[in-house]
Amino acid sequence: MNPKNQPFDPARRKFLGSCCAAVGATGMLSALAQLRLMGAVASADNIRPALGNTLTAEALPSDFKALVCLFLAGGNDANNLVVPSDTSGYGAYLIGRGALALPQASLLGITPRTSDGHTYGLHPSMPELQSLFAQGKFAVMANVGTLCVPTTKAQYNAHSVPLPSQLFSHSDQQVEWQSSVPDKAFTTGWGGRLADLTNAFNSNNSVSMSISLNGQNSFQVGNNVVQYSVSESGAVSLTGSSAVMTTAAGVRTKAQNDLLAAQNSNLFATAFAGTTAGSVADSAQLAGILGGAAPFATTFPNSSLGRQLAIIARLVAAAPQLGLKRQIFFARIGGWDLHDQQVVLGNTATGAHANLLGDVSKSLSAFYSATKELGADNQVTTFTASDFGRTYNTNGDGSDHGWGSHHLLMGGALKGGDIYGRMPDWTINGPDDTGRGRWIPSTSVDEYSATLASWFGVSATNLPVVLPNIGRFAKPNLGFLG
């Protein structure tokens, strides 16, 4: 228990849990979960004053670290993210991909530090990430996916090993990616368990170390540290609250605070008031931090992802003011479930998928530049996650739900400029294919996540606390981080 953690105090959580147990109502649990995510801009009358309108970036502690999860919601077609460019590899790709294949000449060449006998190129919409790869600040993790245990095609076909629940289902696979426990009902996310374990690094938890830029998610659900929601434009506002102190706003805000402070005999009302008051106070603090000029000159793309990452960069800069030496962020960009119109037929380097990848490339590059300006590039690691990959073959101008997928890693602490793990055999019905080019993952989400958790400060002894199934896999550290 951390007595400084007022808005997310364990005693309060235990009290709320007791209330829920006493009432036994699923609706109440849902309501309280939503309350945990509430942010509110508060005026000067609120419980804790805002910090003012000017942010001066303080030097980050040398032991500060932040993880940024970028979730590609809908299932990214990573088969067009990283493409074999040598003659034999591209030939197999061309046969398998059919109408979705990118022109060989359009690929942005990369030179991995280690070779598997093939050469590779990135999608032509990603020149910024090509540049970061060459600088050693960006890397690719090949063929990652949810696994209960290491699985071969023979075992898959024979049903001789347990498989993740509801493979190829969006909702199930999103939860399983974010929990890293694909063989049990969801309770907590691996980011939430990581926050629970590392929150002791932080000296003042007035604002949670675990912040979502895109609403509620499974990744950050923990037992002790509660995820806190901030919008892509800053602190979220309670309807009726105002940072502009007109007479009406002042009366309304005072009435709001009086209601929240009032004694209540009803358990739910008491829980609601306490949680809301904490959220109002925390948002007042964040509103002050985020209300001034950005402490970096980098310009972000004016897209949802660009705005999310810009706020994350500002919150990284504010970590010393918030008393945080560890931060975990969640950002999300949707639109990846491209069963059709993934590409423009006849001009496959364009289309919806190209637009999404272009946004990711520009936004991530801007985010890396901002962290470098802040002197935090070696202390912030960004990684992608997604529901699943896509089928290698096409259903016209799109693809269907797959399994294993390639993912992106970025940051100064990376041993970048490389492709980690093993690329699949690009043969439909080949040794890695369960059908239509649904690749069996050669690296588990557990191994991928454990490598990130180890860098974040989790010891080998405590890794099973964050990743309960990690003992089933051979590589708890994949080596992409120092």
VENNOR-V168286 format. One record per helix or strand of 2 or more residues. SS is the DSSP state (A for helix, B for strand). FROM is the first residue (numbers start at 1). TO is the last residue. If there is no record, write none. Layout:
((SS | FROM | TO) (SS | FROM | TO))
This chain:
((A | 10 | 23) (A | 26 | 36) (B | 65 | 72) (A | 78 | 80) (B | 82 | 84) (A | 87 | 100) (A | 104 | 106) (B | 108 | 110) (B | 120 | 122) (A | 127 | 134) (B | 138 | 145) (A | 153 | 158) (A | 170 | 179) (A | 190 | 201) (B | 210 | 212) (B | 228 | 229) (A | 247 | 261) (A | 267 | 290) (A | 304 | 317) (A | 319 | 322) (B | 326 | 333) (A | 352 | 373) (B | 380 | 386) (B | 405 | 410) (B | 419 | 420) (B | 443 | 444) (A | 445 | 456) (A | 463 | 466) (A | 470 | 472))
